[in-house]
Structure formats: structure tokens, C-alpha cells
Amino acid sequence: MLIGTYAITPPFFAAPMAGVTDKAFRLVLRDHGCPLVYTEMISDKALTYGNRNTLALLDVIGEVEPVAVQLFGSEPETMAKAARLAVAAGASIIDLNMGCPVPKVVKNNEGASLLKDLPRAVAIADRVVAAVPVPVTVKMRAGWAAGRIIAPELAGRLVAVGVQAITVHGRTRDQFYAGQADWRVIRETVAQAAPVPVIGNGDVWEPADAVRMLAETGCAGVMIGRGCLGNPWIFSRLKARVTSGCLPPPPTPAERIRQALAHLERAVTLKGEERGVKEMRGHLAWYLKGMPGAARLRVRINQTRTFRAVVDILENYLPN
Ligand SMILES: Cc1cc2nc3c(=O)[nH]c(=O)nc-3n(C[C@H](O)[C@H](O)[C@H](O)COP(=O)(O)O)c2cc1C
């Protein structure tokens, strides 16, 4: 799959996830062969105001390209300004969020709310495409609600103003994360967006799901969200399957603990001990999920504030 001049091979990669795809996790994903990574979603307004926490989300220095910076907002001019700042900070691709379902975002006409205002959605894309020299992509949900499926039509209009890839999460805004993603909408969007690549998203949990999504929808790439939490191996396993035809087994408990420790160390190095340890709690719970005694381990980790103490808990758990 090509986005501009970037070859995304194999075409399986991680979704943007707020509170999850920070720099530490992006580096872990890269180690596992994920060929494209996204930042967490970043507010155009906060970025243009120079909000310090927001600027930290934009730190892509030293990462392997391509790194897509995802922006959300409602005003074409502010989005264009934010996009220029993101490119100056090193963004390889600008991705526009047209799918976030959270009330505090949609009430500002941002995120999924743009699915109800196509002229505004197209105007934002148009301005951003004109403002930056890098590829601009859009990630959207299928529509606002059942009976109001808009992704195929919106994709066609976005392609007409120069958007270079479209991601479709096969749920409506009203579904949030409930129910099942409807992959038929992805298939319908493929037809409307041609020749621009469509990236399918929603309910890919196992390597086999990703392969099936490509076959069933004709999409050019597959974006994996919740299926890669505590599970960056999904990318290395998919890569091995594509190159050798064989799917490696899932990681052993010892491999999971070792990866958790390496991820923790990176987070602490990048964010400092207090924040690093705290913000790793979710990731550590995901790495441990399904392992014997995981619930008890999680409780102990959540009571711990120092790097050394978390390392001790995890190392003691490791089978000898
Ligand atoms: C914790 C979390 C945070 C998310 N944050 C974002 C975000 O910042 N931007 C975005 O476009 N989608 C975000 N999403 C949606 C995912 O990118 C993806 O579209 C959704 O999870 C469906 O894919 P999945 O079934 O593979 O998880 C988030 C999802 C989760 C679970």
C-alpha cells in the first residue's frame, strides 16, 4: 500500500489511540515491524495556542518514518495552521480525525460530528491539503448513526480535494465501541475512493482477521486498535506470515513479561519515573491479561510508584 511515496509493507499497522500510542508504545510497535504509526489525537486549537502538554504529544523526533500525526478540530484555518506546525515538528503524514465519538469532542463540531456536516469536513481537508507538502489522510467512522451511513460518499468527496488515504472504522458514532464493526461499509468505500487506498478498521483481533478483512473488503490496508494492546506481536506475526507463509505462535508468558519490562523502561526514560510508571499501568495490565494471577499482579502494580518496585514484581513473576 502506498500513501504518497511511503510504501506501507506489509499493510497492517496500529491505530491512533489517545492515551495509548505515545512515543514509548510507537517505538515498541516499530520494533515489532509495524510499518506505520500514528500519534494520539491532537487538538488543533491546543497546538496553535502552544499548550505544553499538547506539544509533548507531537514529539516524533528520532522515530523511523513514516509517523502520522493525527489532528482533530472543526475550523479549516486552525486545522491548516496546526498541520503546518505538525509538519515542522516532523510529521510524515497528517491524519484528520472524523471519527472520535466522545461527547466533549462532538459538541465542538469536531471528530465524528463532521460526519453530520460534510461541507465542513471537505473544507477542512481542502485547506489542510493546500497547507502542507506531506500526504493528508482521513480516518472516519461509517456514519453518525444507523441509517445515516456516509463514509462512501464522504470518501469520494475527500479524494476529490486531494486526500491520499481514507480509513474507515465500520461502526457508527452512536455505537461507540459496542456491537460489531460492519465491514460492508469498508467495501463500499473502496469503490468510491478509488484509486486512493482505503484502510479498513474495526474488530481485527487475530492475524487471521486482518487477512480476512483484506479479502472480504478489498481494502488496501488494515488498521488494528484494541487487538494490539499488550500485543505488538500481532504485527511481527503478520509480517512473518506474509513473508514466509507461516504464522509464528503467540508469545510465551516470559516473552510478554520481558516486553512489558522493556516498554516500562522506555516510558520511564521518556517521561520520568513518576509519570512513566503511572502511565504504564494500562499497558502492563494488557501484557499480563490472561496470565495466571494477573488480577492480583495488577493490583500490586497499581499500588506501586517506583520503577524498581514494578521491575521486582514482574521479574519475580517470571517463570525460571
Ligand atoms: C483507548 C482508545 C483510544 C482511541 N483513541 C483514538 C484516537 O485518538 N484517534 C482515533 O482516530 N481513534 C481512536 N480510537 C479508535 C481506534 O483508532 C479504532 O478506530 C477503534 O478502536 C476500532 O478499531 P479496533 O476494533 O481494532 O479497536 C481509540 C480507541 C481506543 C480503544
Ligand as a Chemical Component Dictionary entry (heavy atoms), coordinates in Angstrom:
data_LIG
# 
_chem_comp.id                   LIG 
_chem_comp.type                 NON-POLYMER 
_chem_comp.pdbx_formal_charge   0 
_chem_comp.three_letter_code    LIG 
# 
loop_
_chem_comp_atom.comp_id 
_chem_comp_atom.atom_id 
_chem_comp_atom.alt_atom_id 
_chem_comp_atom.type_symbol 
_chem_comp_atom.charge 
_chem_comp_atom.model_Cartn_x 
_chem_comp_atom.model_Cartn_y 
_chem_comp_atom.model_Cartn_z 
_chem_comp_atom.pdbx_ordinal 
LIG C1  C1  C 0 -8.219  3.685  24.102 1  
LIG C2  C2  C 0 -8.598  4.104  22.710 2  
LIG C3  C3  C 0 -8.234  5.349  22.253 3  
LIG C4  C4  C 0 -8.571  5.761  20.956 4  
LIG N1  N1  N 0 -8.132  6.975  20.510 5  
LIG C5  C5  C 0 -8.321  7.316  19.194 6  
LIG C6  C6  C 0 -7.731  8.492  18.657 7  
LIG O1  O1  O 0 -7.018  9.248  19.338 8  
LIG N2  N2  N 0 -7.962  8.762  17.339 9  
LIG C7  C7  C 0 -8.720  7.936  16.549 10 
LIG O2  O2  O 0 -8.895  8.220  15.362 11 
LIG N3  N3  N 0 -9.289  6.826  17.036 12 
LIG C8  C8  C 0 -9.075  6.478  18.331 13 
LIG N4  N4  N 0 -9.585  5.299  18.800 14 
LIG C9  C9  C 0 -10.301 4.401  17.882 15 
LIG C10 C10 C 0 -9.348  3.398  17.247 16 
LIG O3  O3  O 0 -8.375  4.073  16.468 17 
LIG C11 C11 C 0 -10.122 2.394  16.361 18 
LIG O4  O4  O 0 -10.774 3.097  15.327 19 
LIG C12 C12 C 0 -11.161 1.604  17.139 20 
LIG O5  O5  O 0 -10.626 1.126  18.359 21 
LIG C13 C13 C 0 -11.682 0.415  16.313 22 
LIG O6  O6  O 0 -10.643 -0.459 15.963 23 
LIG P1  P1  P 0 -10.404 -1.843 16.774 24 
LIG O7  O7  O 0 -11.701 -2.626 16.705 25 
LIG O8  O8  O 0 -9.265  -2.504 16.023 26 
LIG O9  O9  O 0 -10.070 -1.472 18.188 27 
LIG C14 C14 C 0 -9.294  4.889  20.100 28 
LIG C15 C15 C 0 -9.679  3.640  20.580 29 
LIG C16 C16 C 0 -9.322  3.226  21.852 30 
LIG C17 C17 C 0 -9.729  1.850  22.314 31 
# 
loop_
_chem_comp_bond.comp_id 
_chem_comp_bond.atom_id_1 
_chem_comp_bond.atom_id_2 
_chem_comp_bond.value_order 
_chem_comp_bond.pdbx_ordinal 
LIG C1  C2  SING 1  
LIG C2  C3  SING 2  
LIG C2  C16 DOUB 3  
LIG C3  C4  DOUB 4  
LIG C4  N1  SING 5  
LIG C4  C14 SING 6  
LIG N1  C5  DOUB 7  
LIG C5  C6  SING 8  
LIG C5  C8  SING 9  
LIG C6  O1  DOUB 10 
LIG C6  N2  SING 11 
LIG N2  C7  SING 12 
LIG C7  O2  DOUB 13 
LIG C7  N3  SING 14 
LIG N3  C8  DOUB 15 
LIG C8  N4  SING 16 
LIG N4  C9  SING 17 
LIG N4  C14 SING 18 
LIG C9  C10 SING 19 
LIG C10 O3  SING 20 
LIG C10 C11 SING 21 
LIG C11 O4  SING 22 
LIG C11 C12 SING 23 
LIG C12 O5  SING 24 
LIG C12 C13 SING 25 
LIG C13 O6  SING 26 
LIG O6  P1  SING 27 
LIG P1  O7  DOUB 28 
LIG P1  O8  SING 29 
LIG P1  O9  SING 30 
LIG C14 C15 DOUB 31 
LIG C15 C16 SING 32 
LIG C16 C17 SING 33 
# 
